[in-house]
Amino acid sequence: MTDPAPADRECPGAAREGRLSFTIFELARAHRGRAAAMLREMRLHPGQELLLMQLFDRDGQTQTELLECVGLDHSTVSKSVTRMQEAGLVIRRPSPHDRRAMTVHLTEEGRALEAPITAMWRTLEESSVKLLTAEEIETFITLARKIEASVEGSAPASPTTSAARSAASPAASAARSAASSGS
């Protein structure tokens, strides 16, 4: 049995119609903050570990390939690669297949971060799920992927989802109360 979840924080008035979105925002902020603190100990900026993990799996990718893998924009990836190059973690080389492109390669110092980044990611995972059962973890992952698909627009809103969302909203509840008291 797991410990009970912490009580809901007071949701700002403007966010009451979007409690799920506010909860996702709070979760993302807490997770990013914890990850950023751990990365600072390795002298990395948030997001750089994601690029390095891609290079651990397949060294010598172009910046375009990296940004497609991690879902970051071009300027963010470019800035991160420049910082990592200045820190001696990666080097850029002309692509053998496209003279306009540069490929990004790990240095020995960059490759040496594979074990610490893997350990950091494991620690972050353990601290994230310590109050959850294995079943809750799997359910959360499934639901998070569904929400991600909805937000990205690949899953059309079903009438039952829209109806459930409307039924759960405070405004809909107030409207139902007003309608039932007027009958």
Sequence and secondary structure as in RCSB ss.txt:
>XXXX:A:sequence
MTDPAPADRECPGAAREGRLSFTIFELARAHRGRAAAMLREMRLHPGQELLLMQLFDRDGQTQTELLECVGLDHS
TVSKSVTRMQEAGLVIRRPSPHDRRAMTVHLTEEGRALEAPITAMWRTLEESSVKLLTAEEIETFITLARKIEAS
VEGSAPASPTTSAARSAASPAASAARSAASSGS
>XXXX:A:secstr
            GGGGGGHHHHHHHHHHHHHHHHHHHHHHHTT  TTHHHHHHHHHHS SEEHHHHHHHHT  HH
HHHHHHHHHHHTTSEEEEE SS TT EEEEE HHHHTTHHHHHHHHHHHHHHHHTTS HHHHHHHHHHHHHHHHH
HHT S   HHHHHHHHHHSHHHHHHHHHHHHH 
